[in-house]
Amino acid sequence: MELTASDMTQYEEEGFLVIRDALDQAELIRFDKASRRHFNELPPGDLNYPDPGRYTLAKSAMADPDLAFVVEHPNIVGPASSLLKDDPILTAFVVYDRTPGGPGIPAHNDYKRWRPVGSSMNWLFTIVPLCDFDEARGQLFVAPGSHRLERVRTGEGRAQEVAEAIHPHDDAFIDPQLRRGDLLIMNMHCWHRAAPNRSDEHRLGFFNKYAGISCPPATGYYLFNDAAFNALSSEGRRYVAVHSNRPISRARMLLQRGDRYLFTEGERGICLPGGPTWQESAIPDWDIGNYIASVHAHMRDQVRVETPWASYVGDYDEEGDLCRLYAYEMNDNGFPVAYEGEWLDLNDVRERAIQGYEVEAITTWNRPDITRGKGVTQAQARIDQYAY
């Protein structure tokens, strides 16, 4: 599906674009049947499906080919690629059902520095309703122009900065009148809200989030399992950046100062600061993949440093599992005390580092074609995600 110049202009100026009838009826029926089957398999929780509420299928749900096909649908990834001006990478796959009586969602935007699905510097939503989002089932309202891209600016180092979001007035929101099979593409900074489901019918739909391949999430990607990856065609698998059945059991930090990098003495030799991961729980939901809190704790213990933010570099094999590596570029404003550990240049790293991926990681971190953001922990984000 080719976008027109008018489509591109509308998206840039208003922060969203509606494409009518992006999926045909056969595709909608296929997806609808599969999603209802999976919702009926939801385990008991605080809410028992289909009691009034908001329910989501994510994570391993993409392992079903009758759901996964939309990830690579040309009428979705084609426009996404054009609007991102980059190859799209899937960062979230979510099917949702607001059951009869389910509540709405207040106004917000989804750029989130603590979330794998929200911390890229260039990403968008692709939302397809499986029913009409009308007054009965609950409209999805958007605020044209609320994405305010002038808030994004280059930082002093490798990571970009985003100024605090400006909450639009209630009167700024409009109803784009989404109907079954339409596609709403929405900028990551665009404000939106949803009305409650006042009908006797389910309000079903799905949203995928895609980031530009040159703009990885600052917290790191959500790690899809191998079954989700394999549900895609050989061509469609290029839309998944990372996948594995192995856990991310370690997180480390690449601290850079000029042309040197801080290493510490580990059990087996010299290595980057870091250690075992755990899942932070200061903010609920959606944050599997953010291990900045883990690496901060290890840095405080091992090298007595805590950075105000961190930026994802990559996931590397380490002792049978994966290690998620973050990085931070230090300035000269720190207190002039000796650091725990040893500063190594690239030649020293090549000769002495024990894990084997350190040189590759340093090269990746220094790539000029990658646009990086600033990831924070959940605890930091609870105070002010735009700080630092």
Phi, psi and omega in degrees: 000122181266133175273147177272168176299325178294320177300314182298318181295317180300315181298316182294324183275323187254342177086007177203163178210137177250128175245117185283142173053049180289327177247142180274174187295322180296319179292319180295318179295318179301312181291319182300313180298316181294318183294320179295324177298316182288324177297324178291346179262004181300135178289159177299145179210206176299326173245144177252114181300134007256040175305156181306127181168185176247123182239145179226145168251128178213198173055245188284355179300334180291350178293345177275116180301335179285352170253319189294338186300334181288339179302323184249016181298127185299331179284353176254306184287333177297302176299323179299317179297318180297317184283328175285338187057039185195164174290131184279142175237128181291126176247344177204140175231112188222127171254135185230152178220112171266103185289165179308128183086359180293143184285164175277187179233131181290169183297137180194168165236163192249015167288115184226119184287347181257002187243133175305326182275358185228001190255006171288155178271000179204094178213167181211162172271149162232109188248127178233116176281143175264003174212170176291130175271076184257188184296329180286308183281338178114112180286156167256114182263144177232155180249102183302135177080000185282355181286334170043070188291346177292350177287341181272128183214159179288134176274182180287332181253218184278343186258139177281163180239153178229124178288162182304138180293150178254116183290120178288156177293152181305327182287351184281345186275140178234161177260112179283003174056058180288135179238162181311125177089352175289162176237122172255121174255127188228133178296147182303333182263358184286130179282146181204163175208163182232141178276157178291162177271107181262005184264180174263008182249160177283143176256095187255149174183182175219151170226134171252149173242133181236135173251154172294142184298336180272004181230073181294152176301139182296332179274348189101158182286154162294134183269103176289147177281171184294327179295320177296317178298316184287345177288345178273160175290167179301327177285321183289342182294344178290349180273359177248120184280318183223140176205147178183151168271352177278143181282158168274093188265351179223153174223139180226164182236129173263104179265121183249137171221105186066237180255022181235157187225140187273123177240156179232166182273118178258186182296326184254000182141195186282136184208170176286148178301141179153188181171203184300149179263158167214165183265118177292149184224031178285332177232129184282152163082143164069004191250017177295120184124342177270108180243027180294323178299320178298311184290329175299316181298318179293323179294319178300321182285320190266322184231003176057045178227139169227122182272152180288341177202173177215158180227132185296137176251309182177176177245131188229148177295131177210111176053044174089345177244198178247148173244125177268121185253130175247168179215159178208134179262117184276149175256194182258018185267357181288160178293133187285075175239160179291142179268143169294135181104194187222133178271124183241142170275178188297323178296319177297318179299316182299324184274330194243337185294143192261339188279331177098345181255358190297317180295316176302318181295318178297318178298316179296315180301325184269004179296127182284346183270001178259128177262122188248150174248184183248111178269145179228167176283166174299319181297320176295318183293333179295333178277306182188104184289347180265359182287174177069000000 
